[in-house]
Amino acid sequence: MAADPFAKPADHPEFPAQKVGVLLTNLGTPDAPEPGAVKRYLKQFLSDRRVVEIPPIAWQPILRGIILNTRPKKSAAAYREVWTDEGSPLAAITKHQAEKLQQRLGDGVLVDWAMRYGNPSIPSTLDRLWKRGARRIVFAPLYPQYCAATTASSMDALSDWLGERRWQPAIRTLPPYHDNPLYIEALVADLKRQLSALDFEPQRLLLSFHGMPERTLHLGDPYHCHCVKTARLVGERLDVETDIAFQSRFGRAKWLEPATDTVLKHYPTKGVTKVAIAAPGFSADCLETIEELGIRGREDFEEAGGTDFARLDCLNDGDEGMKMLEALVRNELHGWTNKGTE
């Protein structure tokens, strides 16, 4: 009797059942608040051509000869001020966001999380999703405002991983959501809740976004425009006067203005002594929000004569933020699973 030509060979590899995956990604963090770990993180981060657009032949000697020999110790000290029992706040919160999103979406979808720089890396997490059967993946960089240094860099990491695969999964990507009503509504509701819980009434709410060199705006990056629109849409719906500023300047190039530290120092000279500050461009609290704004920002403000200061939390894994994230992801899942928006 002839052998069945359609029979599976005995040595045929076994594959898991095909599933849909969701990968949440954020910027990154060192593995520990120690100079060695920070140095490894900064080397990877500051070697990304999307982050530092200076030609490597000019930049790498500066990075390796100066920055990586001086900055890690200072940055490690800052990280120690915000480190938790679960590690860095950014990693811990992103992990919780993934866990809560998994609960909301159910077992029919695989949810995981990764960091663009540091661990868990995007390639290693994509490998893990693939091994678990994810053949359709929603790739979700958690940056509301599009920026080449963040969103595009994450897409580069995805593309690099895809470029090494013979069998590729189908991919959908979460677009920027800076003016999405779901995002604006979540921000407004969460900020109102936090503002109402303060023991003082702020004269101003300062919305601080991560800075970028001004040249990126002139080169066509929409980041500045996205930040301004987010701030306007949020400010229009709050009962407190709202300003916008940009933080985390680095190097000698001109950066987007006004600078957060400058605004905070100038407020008391204008009679503004009671301030709340929020960072709507960050999906999770991190070094830049907790240490730079909450600690250094407070110092700048109070040394200039300010009397009342409050740093408001990011959306993090709170109810408003998770409701928004679930809705955004369900929209991208549409047609791939009955969990998608109908």
Secondary structure, DSSP 8 states (H G I E B T S, - for coil): ----TTS--TT-------EEEEEEEEEEE-SSSSHHHHHHHHHHHHT-TTT--S-HHHHHHHIIIIIHHHHHHHHHHHHHHH-BTTBSHHHHHHHHHHHHHHHHH-TTEEEEEEEEEESSBHHHHHHHHHHTTEEEEEEEE--SS--IIIIIHHHHHHHHHHHT-SS--EEEE----TT-HHHHHHHHHHHHHHHHTSSS--SEEEEEEE--BHHHHHTT--HHHHHHHHHHHHHTTSSS-EEEEEE---SSS-BSSSBHHHHHHHGGGGT--EEEEE-TT-SS--HIIIIIIIIIIHHHHHHTT--EEEE---STTSHHHHHHHHHHHHHHHBTTBTTS--
